[in-house]
């Protein structure tokens, strides 16, 4: 029986609606199969057009055109309709239509400013994607991030290794698997373990002091951001490879690793918006070359570290990931270690380097804070006493203004500005967080950058660097809500390296302030720091040109 042309068109339209329904229901778990379905289904109505056109080409063209026009029209109407599960939440219309909006906004590097503007315009809940929302409300922190919170959200599908499909600890979406894989990290980053790493950190901090002094000799200016980044990579290379990794402060970036890591960070910041295109994008010639080169370097260094064992300064984080405390280590641990070693470097270096750089931008830009911090450092570590801050971490944790400066820098420039994304467990149907129901398949961003600048939680002047807001004797002057302060996230999936990061921040800042006189280059525009901060999951930075000389005793 030959159907009329009208019936053939209606059937083709029905096929488009059917494909849309399939994507709505199965996209999260069966996307590769759905791509095949979307290519095959339009062939069914194509056969109904053939009796009318007597042309295979025109019949197939008609089947695909009507099917896909219906599919895309259905998607647009549904995402903007009152029937969508997130319809009641405000947000930009283009954001509701497609994640390509988020992809474009990411390319500008200013998503931290975008989210801040969106929340100030629309309120505490903003729809930022077809199936994505951003929430800035202290009432959702514990339900979303706490012990009974949600696992990692859908964006993490776009941050996996496109070539191997493997995940690192930070991108593991299954909460049970994440917590199991986290166990050696928790041991390696416990308070007792971090104390064992202090000699490694101390050596790198003193090397940084010497390098800055040497490179600034003859009244030369150095880029403090660059040197802090090289220091951070060297130290985290020690943590990952026991001294077999990097020597950027000594040799420079001869392998181009800094560039490789920054390139990889930018790529993943984009692919997290279009996880379905990740494999394709990395297959483009040159697109995945930087990531492949970095993986090769990291894997080679990991093999050398595993063969050699502990370094000259004793245990490092790798000791725990390689199960070296066990007389008979599990050989499977090496595969896990090789997979995680790149995470040690990227997660541990870029984040702390951004905060240290932010601290010196603020205290050198407002000398009153530098001088005040120096007075406190000198009171704990007299310059003529022969002890540098890198010698005594216990004292560092007791220094009120030092820790206030660090807290304020992480408030203004949080290590991960926007993307603490969570989502309901797959198969759960959804989850209530506070009074908000989150449908399954929805990504929920908890943006620290926005929380930290919300006047409900930090006032007055939430956009200004005011370390006094963290001091107990100024509580009447400032409203500071510690519960809204989440630079390391919170709950069982928070940053496991919090203790090590704080030790590094305190030791570096206090030692540089005690040992070095610093002067910003004349004419340096201090406002350029904020304008040159770009958000690609973590912050990339501009420059801080300074003249450095060893402080006279």
N, C-alpha and C positions, 0 to 999 in steps of 0.2 A: 504494500500500500504506500502510495506517495502522499506525504503530508503537504499541505499548502505552504506557500512561502511564509505566510504569517505564522503558521504553527512551527515551522522550522526556526524562525527568528525567536519565537517564544521559548522553544526548547534550548536554543543556544544561550538565551538570557538566563534560563533556569540553571544551566550548567555553570554559568558564572557565579550565581548565587550559591550553588552547591560547593564550589571551590572555596568561596569565602567562608562558608560554614565549616568546612574542613580545617581551614587555617585557624579559625577562631578556636576550634576545639583541640587541635592536635599540634599547633605550631611549636610549642615549647619542647616537645619530646620527639617529634617526627618530621622535622623540617626537610631533610633530604628527600624523604618519601613524598612529601607534599609538593616539592618542586617537580618531581616526576609526574604526579597526578595532574598538576596544573598544565603540563605540556600535553598530556594524553587526552584529558577530558574534552577539550575543544574539537578533537577529531570526530567525536560522536555526532554533533550537529553538522559537521562538514559533510558527512555522508548524506544528510537530508537535503542539503543544498544542491547536490550534484544533479538530480533530475531536472532542476530548474535552470542550471547554468551550463551543463554539459562540459564543464571545465574543472579539472581537479584543482588547479591553482586557485581559481576564483572561489570554489567551494571551501577549500581549506582556509583561504583568506577571510571569507565571510564568517566561518565558524570561530576562528581565533579573534577576529575583531569584535564581534558581538559579545562573545564570552568574556573577553578581557575588559571591554568597555563597561559591561555590566558589573564585572568583578570590582573594578576600580571605583565605579560610581557607588556601588554598594558599600565599599570600605569607607569612602568619604562621608556618605550619608549616615552610616552607622556611628562613625567616630564623632560626628557632630550632633548626633541625635540625642534626645532625652532618654533613650533606651540603653545607652552605653553605661556600664557600671560606674564610670568616673564622671558622668555627665554633670553632676551637681557641683563639681569643683572647678573654680575659675582658672583661667590660664590663656595664653595666646592661642588664637585659632589655628595658626600654622603648626604649633606644637602638638595640638590635639590630632592633627591630620597625619603627621609623618615624623619619624625619627630623623629624617633628612634635615629637618629644622635644627635638631640638636647637633647633627654632624656639622652643619654649616657654622653654628654658633661656636662649636669647639674649635674650628679652624681659626677663629679670631684670637683664641687664647684668653678670652675675657669672661669665661663662664662663671667665675667667682663673682664678678661684678653684675653679671646678668641675673644670677639667682638672688643676689641681694636686692636688686631693683624689682624683680618679680614679686618677692615676698613683701616688699614695702608697698607695692602697688595692689597686690591681690589679697594679702593676708597670710596667715600661718600655713595654709594648705594651698598649694599651687599644682595644677596639672601641667606637667612638663613634657609629656609625650602621649601617644595614643593609649599606652598602658603603663604610664609612669607618673609619679607624683613626687613632690618635694614637700616635706613637712618641717616646720620650725615651731615646735611646741614642746616645752619641757615634759609635758604629760605623756609623750610617746617614747621618750628615750628608753626607759626601763622595759616597756612592753616590746619595743622593736629591737633593742640591742642587748637587753639583760639576759639573765639566766634562762628565762622562758621566751626569749625573743625569736626572731626569724633568721633563717640562714641567708647567705649571700644572694643578691637579687639577679635578675636576668642579664644585666649588663655584663656580668662576669663571663658569660658565654663568649663574648667578643674579646676577652683578654686571656684566652688560653693559647697554648702553642699551636699555631695553625698547621704546622708540618706534622707534629706528632699527636696532637689532640690531648697532650698531657697538661695537668694543672699543677700549679705551685700551691703552697699552703694558703696563700692569700686569695687565690681564685677558686678554691675548692668550695662548691656550693652545697654539698651534702654535709650537714652539720655533724653527724656522727663520725664521718670519715675525717672531717676537719679536726675535730677534737682529738681523734686518735693520732693523726699525723702531728698534732701540736705537742704531744707529750715530750719528745726530746727537746723541742724548742723551750718548753717551760723549764725543763731541767737546766738547759744550757744558758738560760737567761734569768735564772733565779738569783736572789740577792747574794747567796754564797758564791755562785759561779761568777757573777759580775765582778766581785771583789778580786777574783783570780785574774781577771783581764786587765786590772789596773796598771801593771808594769808595761803591758803592750801599749795601752793608751798613753801613759806618761811619756814613753819614748817618742811617740808620734807627735805629741803636743810640743815637746821640747824641740823636735826637729822642725816643726812649723815656726816656732819662735826664731830659730837660727836662720831658716830659709827666708823669712820675711825681712830680717835684719840684713842678710846678705844681698838680697835682690834690690833692696831699697838704698844700698850704699851709693854715695855720690849724689844724694838728693834726687834719686829716681823715685817715681811713683809706681806702686804696684797695685794690681787689681785684687783687693781683699777677697772678693767673691770667688775669683778663680783659685786663689791659694787655699781658701777654706774648703772648696770643693775637692781639690787635689788631696788635701789632708784627709777628708772624710773617705774618699775612695781608698787611699792607702790603708787607713785604719780598718775599714770593713773588709779590705782584701786580706789583712792579717787575720780577721775573724773567720773569713771563709776559707783561706788557704794557708794559714799559719806562716805568713812571711814569704809565700811563694807566688803571691799575686801581683801587686802593683808597686811601683816606686815612682809615682807621678811627681812628688815633691823633689826627688833627686834627679830623675832623668827627663821629666816632662812627659807629656802624653804621646810617647813614641808609637804606641799601637792604635792611637785614635779612639781609645775606649770611652772617653768622656762623650765624644761625638756619637759613638755607637749607642751608648745608653740613652742619651737624650733623644736620638732618632727613634729608638724603640719605644720610649715613653710617649712620644707624640703619635706614633702609629697606633698604639693600643688605645690612646685616648679617643681616636676616631673610630676604630673598629668596634669599640664597646657599644656604639650606637647602632651598628649594622652587623650583628654577629653572623647573620646569614651570608654576608659577603666576605667574611674574614679569609676563608680559604682562597677565594678568587683573588682578593686583593694581594695576598702574599704570593700568589702564583705569577703576578705581573713581574716581568724582568726588572730586577733591581729593587723591587719593593721589599722583598724579604732578605736581601743580601746582607744588610747591616745586622739583622737579628741572627742570621746564620753564622756570621763571622764572630759575633759576641758569644753565641752558644759554643762555638768551636774553641774559642779561647778559654772560656769558663770550664768546659769539660776537660781540656788538657791540664789546666791548673788543678782541677779537682782530682784527676788521676795522680798527679805528682804528690799532692797533699796526702792522699790515701796511702800511697806507697811509702812515703817517708815517715808518717806518723806525726807526733807532736813536734812543735817548733822549739826553739831555744828558750822561749819565755814561758813554757808550760802549756797548760790546756787552753784551747780556744773554743769558739762555738762549734767548730767542725768536730771537735772531740766527742761532743754529744750526738751530733747528727750521724757520725760514723760508728757510734756505739763502742768507742775505744775503752771505756771503763769496764766493758765486759771481757773476761778472759778469752771467750770464743765469740767474737762479734758476728752478727748475722750478716752474711755477704750481700743480702738484699738491701742492706742499709746504704751501700754505695750508690745504688740507683736513685734512692730517695735523696741522698746528699747531693749528687750531681744535679738533680732537678731543683733543689732548694738553694744551691750555692749562689746562683744568679740573683735570687730573691734577697739573700743576705746583703749583697752589694748594693742593689738598686734601692731597696726599701730602707736600708740603714744609712746610706750615704746622702742621697738627694734630700731626704726629709730633714735630717739634722743640719746639713749644710745650709739649707734655706733658712732655718731658724737662727743659726749663728750669724749668718749674713744680715738677717733682719735686725738682730740685736745691735750689731755694730752700726748699721745704718741709723738707727734711732739714737744711740748714745753718742755717736760722733756728730750727728746732726744737731743734737741738743747737748752741748758740752756739760751742762749742769748735771746731767745724769751720768756722764762719764766720770766727772770729778767726784760725784757722790759715791759711785760704785768703787772707784779707786780708794777712797777713804775707808770704806768698809773692808775692802781686800787688805789694805795695809794694816788695819786693826787686827785682823786675824792672821795675816802673814806679813810681818814687818819686813820691808825690803832689805834691811841690813841684818835680818835674822838668819839668812841662809836657807830658808824653807820656801819653796814655791808652792802654789796651790795644787799643782799636780802631785805633790807628795802626800796630801792628806785629804781624802775624799770625805771623811767624817765631818771635818770642819766646814766643808763646802755646803753640805746639806743643812747646816745650822745658820747660814748667812741670810738674814731676812731680805735685804735689798737685792742681792744677787738673784735669789729665787723669785722675787717679785718681778725683776726685769725679765727673767726667763719666762715666767708665766704670762706676762703681758705680751711678749714677742710671739708666743704660741697662740695667744688669743687673737692678735692682729694678723698673724701669718701662720695659720694652722698647717701642720705638715701635709694633711690631705684635706684640701679646702671644701670640696663638695661631695665627693663620691663615696660616702659611707652607705652604700646601697644594700638594702635587705629586701626580701620578698617572702611570701608565704611558702611553706614547705610544699613541694610538688605532691599532688594527690590529696592535699588537705581541704581543698575547696575555698580556702581563704582564712583570714585570721583577724580577730579584733585586736587593735592596739589602742588602748584607752577607749574612747567612744567612737573610734573610726574603724569601719570594716574595710579590710584590704582584700579584694578578690584575688584568687590564685592567678599567677601569671603577671601580677602587677609589681613593678619595681618601685621601691620607696627610698628616695634619697633623704638622708639626714645630713644637712650641710653645716659643718662646724663653722665655716666662714660666716654664715648668716646668723647662726646661734650666737656667736661671739660678738656680733655687732648689733644685736637686738637690744634696744633700750629697756625692754622689760626685764632683762637679765643683767645688763651692764650699763650703768649710767652714773653721772652724766657723760656726754661726749664719747659714745661707744666707738667712734671711728678714730679716736686719738690714742696715741701711745702714752698712757698714764700709769706707770708701775705702782704708784702709791695706792691704787685701788685694791692691791693685794695685801697691804700691810694692816695688821689688826688695829693700830692706833688711829686709822683714818676711816673707820667704819661709818662714822656719822657723816662723812663727806661724800662717800661713794656707795652706790648700790651694786654689790657684786654677788652673783649667785653661783657658787661653785658647782652646783648640780648641772648648770647649763654649759660648763666648761669641759669640752670633750676633744682635746687635741690628739688623744690616743684612742679615741672611741671608748667603749666600755663593754662590760659583760664578757662572756667566755670566748668571744671572737675578737677581742680588742687587740691592740698592738702588743705582742709578747716582749718587745724590746724596750718597753718604757723605762725600766730601771737603767739599762745601758745607755739609752739616749740622754736621760737626765744627767748621768755621770759625765758623759761626753760634753754636754752643754756647759755644765758647771766648771769642769776642768779647763776647757778651752777658753771660755770667756774670762774667768778669773785669772788664769795664767797670762793671757795676752794683756789684760788691763794692768796687771802688776809689773810685767816685764818690759812693756813697750810704750813709748810715746807715739801717738798716731795723730796725723793731721790730714784732713780732707784736702784734696787738690783745690786750689783757688778757682772759683767759678763753677765748681761742681753743683749741679742743680739737684738738691736733695729731694725735690718733688718727683724727679724722674724714677726714683726707686719704685714707687707705687705704679706708675704708668708702664714700667717695663716688666712688672710681674705678669707672667703668663701662666695660666692654669691648664696643665695637661695631666690630670690626676694629681700630680704634685706640682709645685711651683718651679718654673724656670726663672732665672733672675737676670738683671742687668749687671752693671759694674759699680764698684765702690773704689775709686782711685784714692789711695792714701800714701803718704810719706811716713815711713816707719824708722825709728831709731831706738836703740837699746836705752832703757831708762837709766839715768845716772843715779848711782846710790848716794 
